[in-house]
Amino acid sequence: MADVFRERKRWLFLGLPWTFTVYHVREDMITIDRGFFNKQEDDCYMYKVTDVRLNTSLMERIFKLGTVTCFTGDVTDSNLVFKHIKNAKAIKDYILEKADSERIKRRTVNMQGIGYGTNGDIDGDGIPDNLV
């Protein structure tokens, strides 16, 4: 499957891509390739991404870079960090949208606290369900 986004980790100074880390974002998977002599490849299915954060320091904003952190339910790497990448906002938004659609497609949607009001009425019939 083709990459939707392919970015390289960059040096913060001048935003030059002189590192050996490549981030691949596909429709159903995120892959991080690291290293030159010793290669390491980390994968995470998109449906395992629970939240995404975008950080941009002053230096990153000057060079139009950003750092995206994906919080996942993956066993091997619970935080995937895309350091100093271009198109950081677009990548963050894409991952959030695709993670939601992949969870719905796989029927792994987590419904934490949805429907709970102050009175404990889950089904909306006006009777608190915790008393029944």
N, C-alpha and C positions, 0 to 999 in steps of 0.2 A: 504494500500500500504506500502511496506517495505521501511525503511530508506536507502538511499544511503550513507549518513553520519550521525552519531550520536556522538556528542561530548559533553563533560561537560566543563563548565567554571572551570578554575583552579586558584589556588592561584599562584600569580606570583613567590613567593618564592618556589623553588624546583618543581614547576609545578604540585603540587598535586591536585587531583580533589575533594576537600573537600567543595564544594559548592552545593547548591540545584538548580542550573540552568543547564538545558539540552537543547541542540540545535539539532533539527531534520531537516535534509535536504532531501526532497523527490524529485521525478522527477517534480512534479507540485506544490509543496508547501513547505514553510519554517515554522517551528513551534518552538517557544521558550517557554519552561516550566520553571517557576520560583517559588520558595518558598517551604516551608516545612509545616508550619501551615496554612498560607494563600496562596493558589495556584493561579497562574496567568498563562494563556496560551494565547500567541499571535500567530496569523497565518497571513501569507501573501502569496498570489498566486505568483508563479514564474514569470508570465508574467507582474506583476506590478513592478518588479525590473528593475530600469533604469540604475543603475551603481553600481559598487562594488569597494571598496578600501581595500587594505591590509596595515596595519601598523605593524611594528615589532620594538620594542624598544631594547636597548642593553640587558636588563635583559630577555626579551622574546626570543631573539636569543640565549642567553646562555642556556635557558631551552627548546629550540626548540618549542616555542609557537608563536602565532601571534594573532592580532585582526583584524577581518574582519568587515567592515561596508557596509551594503547594503542600498542604497538610493532607496526608493520606492515611488510609487504613492498611497500607502495605506493611508487611512484616519486616522486610529487609531495610526499608528506608521510609520512616514515617514523615519526614520533611524533605521534599525535593526542592533544591534551591537553584534557580537560574540566575547566576551572578553576572551583573554588568552586561545586559543584553540590549540590543536595539529592539524596537517595537514591543516594549515590555507591556504597555497598556493593552495593546491589541491581543497579545498572547494571553494575558491574564483574563480578559473578557472572553476569549475563545475557550479557554480551559474551563471556566465557570459554566458557560453555556453547554459545552459538550459533556461535561461531567454530569450535569443534571439530566440531559437527554439520554445518556448511557445508563444512568441509574434507573430511569423510567423504562427504558427498553429492556433491561435485564430484570426488572421488577425487584430492585433492591433499595427502593426508596425508604428512608427512615423518617417516620412520622413522630418526632419527639415533641410532645406537648401540644400537638395540634388539636384544637377543639376544647381545650381546658380553659374555662373562664374562672372568674372568682368564686362562682358557686358550685363548681364541679359538674356542670351540666354538659356532658359529652355529646349526646345525640340531639340536643336542642329542643327537647320536649317540655322544658320548663321545670323538670324534676331533677334535683341533684342526684347524679348517678352513684356517688359514693355513699349515699344513704339507703339505696334500694337493695 
